[in-house]
Amino acid sequence: MPIFEPTDPEALDYVAYMLDPDAKGKRVSLPRGSIFERMPAGDMFQLAVRIALTCQRADKPASGLPIEPEFIELAGRAILNWPAGFLELVENTPAKNNDKPVGWFKQKPLRQLLFEPTLSSEIRREIKKHVEANRRLEVLARPSVPGAPSASQHTCQGLQRPRSALCKLLRSEASDPPTASSLETIVRVLRDIKEVRRFSRTTALTVPDVWRLFSSGLAPELDPVLGKYGWKPPTVLDGTLRENLDRVVRRGMGVGTLDIVSARFALDPRMKSSWVSIVRAVVNGRLTVWRDNSGTGLVGSLVLNDFEGLRTVLNQMDDGPDDADVEVTQEELSMFMRKSRPYATHFVQSGVMTGPTNIRSFANFRSDWAFGFELEALSVIARLPGVSKKLRSSSVERIDCGPAKLWSRRQSLELLGLAAVPEKAH
């Protein structure tokens, strides 16, 4: 074989000494703090082989084995400069001779290493973490697609799984120069991030609501996760959201209380209020809250009895983005109502609400119909007993959607002498 003149002798040395880690003369080691420092040399050698072989097959499809030294160099440098070196190599190693459109993973062959069975599970998880983060960054960098179906063209139904929704955006073709990511795109990216989904369930707030909290500096728990995407919110809390709420929650239980989610739902049928204003008011002590034993989440378990104070807060508009047209999942719909997911699923699948599953459609539906639990909440706020019995014995128009009981808003509010009917959202 011809003598090979290395262009990156350090990278080549690093891989060569994996075969005998204790050999004398070793000059190159992993940088201090590398994720791979404590991994077995055999696992690391297999990673270097798979990277080199994948690069060689992409560049020279007919070359076969053995692996040529130049590709071993590339693999060594990718590991030494991990993860930036690996991600750079991914982008610089496109698939060749693709006459037909291929999926996102096949466009750059090194992305497929996260499925490589010869690599250890720990290494595959490490690859997956960085490849998926890179995919989300790519989605955020793409311009909006002219003529792409908008949320208003969809029917009321369950959404795609987060990963499927993200891949659909990557398949879209766009020729416009990149613009700032739309809120819809940001929400799709956030739903694909495990830590964001966990925070959403922990707080019992929807992902769009979580984004607004984070953007306002009220969810510092997510700073390390979302900072890698270039999002840097202001610092407004001393500690985490949980710590700040724990400091202001009163002990015991107040008189005539109602959970804050149901109270907000009942007092804001147009769904214009923001959790940013509510959480700020709670953290700043303007709203006195207790915590029940429902286990419905960090925010979902808060209760209060200062309904006039809450009404004032609900009328305060924050400067966050308008999320009325961002589609919500059935799980998020259940969070709006503090109900179970099957409850929301029955409601969606009944077909009584037309249009896309978003806040605008839901608010328009609520301008005509009130939920039974919503009227019960209004009765607690108005100190009005016997609402259920009064409704059941009346001639108010009613719809049954599985566990959901819907009453004509105008007729039921007139019967009970409660607030006026809201206007439809535009």
Buried (B, 14 or more C-beta within 10 A) or exposed (E): EEEEEBEBBEBBBBBBBBEEEEEEEEEBEBEEEBBBEEBEBEBBBBBBBBBBBBBBBBBEEEEEEEBBBBBBBBBBBBBBBBBEBBBEBBEEBEBEEEEEEEEBBEEBBBBBBBEBEEBBEEBBEBBBEBBBBBBBBBBBEBBBBEEEEEBEEBEBEBBBEBEEBBBBBEEBEBEEEEEEBBBBBBBBBBBBBEEBBEBBBBBBBBBBBBBBBBBBBBBBBBBEBBEEBEBEBEEEBEEBBEEBBEEBBEEEEBEEBBBBBBBBBBBBBBBBBBBBBBBBBBBEEBBBBBBBEEEBBBBBBBBBBBBEBBBBBBEEEBEBBEBBBBBBBBBBBBBBBBBEBEBBBBBBBBEBBEBBBBBBBBBBBBBBBBBBBBBBBBBBBBEBEEBEEBBEEBEBBBEEBEBBBBBBBBBBBEBBEBBEBBEEBE
